[in-house]
Amino acid sequence: MPTIHHDGFVIHKGRLDPEAQAALLEDVRLVAVAAPFLAPVTPWGKPMSVRMTSAGRVGWVTDRRGYRYEPRHPTGVPWPPIPPAVLALWRDLASAERDPDCCLVNLYGARARMGLHRDADEGDFRWPVLSISLGDSALFRMGGPERGDPTASIELESGDVVVMGGPARLAYHGVDRIRFGSSRLLPEGGRINLTCRVVA
Ligand SMILES: O=C(O)CCC(=O)C(=O)O
């Protein structure tokens, strides 16, 4: 499978085979048992269309109090550990030196999307962001360091892994839409994205 390069975005097409995708989906299911998916709202009170949870030392949350990392799920339980298969991918493709602190799990239903944004709530931008796609395909938009920079889009399929390092570490990106029902990995349809970051 090809590796696609675009301004610091490295897209490893088909990095996870169907068996690895199914195993990772089971890992995600266990994460969601320990730390149930949340329906997040932006600091301005707008509900986000994705549902979210996290694994790792800290989890990314958003509510009226702002975007931030928290050591516990809002129910008070610690976030579960990052699944070993995710850490193995991180060490292969992102960094063998430093493990991520957070693995954010995004769940996209039929109409979910994620607006153009930068991952900038971390205290240390020296490490790449690694992002794994499972389930339905997504139209992923890649931009530059400024919101108004030109963008390009690519379809991300189940098993694809994106690494955003160097010039792409603080580049704008987002998900315009998913192709609901394009994969049969999630029995009820939808897409899962795991985004790993070093936080501090
Ligand atoms: O779902 C994706 O592919 C991207 C997710 C993302 O950009 C994020 O969680 O910051």
The ligand as an ORCA input file, in Angstrom:
! r2SCAN-3c Opt
* xyz 0 1
  O     -11.128     12.046     12.613
  C     -10.083     12.399     12.104
  O      -9.566     11.807     11.134
  C      -9.359     13.629     12.615
  C      -9.629     13.895     14.077
  C      -9.010     15.169     14.542
  O      -8.619     15.996     13.761
  C      -8.880     15.460     15.970
  O      -9.386     14.711     16.823
  O      -8.252     16.484     16.298
*
